[in-house]
Amino acid sequence: MNNEPMFFEQQATVCRVLHEDWEWQVQFQGSYWTARSVDTSITFRPNDRVDVVGRKNLLLLIQPTTL
């Protein structure tokens, strides 16, 4: 996991489901990224706001937003 400042306490928007219940495309800082939840029991839908909590290579790690 990478905790660089650009990823710490930032939000993204889910754009679409790539693989049901485990992988999504999100828009983050003007770019599209593949993302996975840090909690595998949580799923997201398009337009959900999520917190970006880390990065693993070119994959963002997300969780439900705390706001």
N, C-alpha and C positions, 0 to 999 in steps of 0.2 A: 504494500500500500504506500502511496505517495501522499504526504501531507504538505505539499508546497503551498505557500500562501494563496495562490490563485484558486485553489480548490477548497480552502478552509472556510467553512460557514458561508457558502454560496448557494444560490438556488438555481434550479433548472426547471424546464417545462417538458413534460412527456409529450412527444409528438405522435408516436405510434408504437404498437406492440410488434416486436420482431419475432419473439418466441413466447407463446402464451405462458404466463406466470413466472417467467424468469429472465427475459431480456427485452429491453425497450430502446427506442431511439429518443434521445432528449436534445433539446436546444439549450446550449450553455455557452455564455459569453459570445454569442453571435455565430456559433458553429454547431453542427450536429455531431453527436457522440453516441456510441453504443453504451448502454448502462445496465447494471445488474444491482439488485437490492442486496444490502448487507444482511437482511433478514429474509430468508427464503420463504417464509410463510406469508409475506406481504406481496400484493400485486398492485399494479397501477394501471390507469386508463389514460387515453389521450386527454390532454389539457390539465392533468394533475400537476401541481407544483411539488417539487421534491428538493430535499437538501442534498448537495453533493458533499460527501464526507471523505472521499479519497479517490485515488486513481491506481489502476493496475495496468501498466503499459498504456494501451489506447482505450481502455475500458474505464468508465466512471463508475464509482460505487455510490449508491444513493439510498436514501431512507425517506420516510414520510416527513414532510416539512413540519417544523416545530412551531411555526407562526400560526 
